């Protein structure tokens, strides 16, 4: 709490008064701290791949370039790290557009069934490689949702890719859609993966928050996927939740508004 005292002299009065202004600085301080943390995180996340790239280039310079096998491996790492930086910058740009509400939502009626079928198809190859069974369950008569299809694709890609990423070979991932009692459409992505400890669950939607930074990085993660998904879902007046049992599996579900009035089931 910040208190500012300002002496005032009222017109015609002999006495000087005081005006006290009480300001709640805790909220401001919290925002300042978050902003500083964010900048520190971004710098760190960009510096890490740059350091790797630099050290591999130096190793090439120091002679590795003359050993074809080694050189090929080093170049591969260098390229992977550059790709990671590109992904990070894309995610950051997207978040900043969402923050500034510059990212327009081109909402229209969207068929949940089609959208989920396509999303699942995009991961079929990756799942086959990891021997993960990926199943889609759609309850009957799901209304169409009023949403931006491209943005929804991104939410689904982020959630399904997490589910696949954090599920060991041979596990399973399920995508489920149902209509809730209040009419909202709920989409859930469940996996039988490594799960998230209870103590981390409350912070998991924060930018750059990861349970295991090294693991997330080695899987190519930016730590921004869930934050982006949350922003997009909120932009649709929906809610997103995560529930998880450590070492057992995770369920992320979000809601979307149905198309209002008319032939909602078409
Ligand atoms: P990342 O790019 O690191 O995957 P996200 O924002 O998508 O970033 O997720 C944040 C963190 O939440 C991850 O680093 C991981 O620790 C945890 N997480 C997200 N989804 C899952 C999941 N399905 N199973 C286990 N952990 C998960």
Boltz pocket constraint, residues with backbone or C-beta under 6 A from the ligand:
constraints:
  - pocket:
      binder: B
      contacts: [[A, 158], [A, 159], [A, 162], [A, 163], [A, 164], [A, 166], [A, 191], [A, 193], [A, 194], [A, 195], [A, 196], [A, 204], [A, 206], [A, 209], [A, 210], [A, 211], [A, 212], [A, 216], [A, 217], [A, 220], [A, 221], [A, 222], [A, 223], [A, 224], [A, 225], [A, 226], [A, 227], [A, 250]]
      max_distance: 6.0
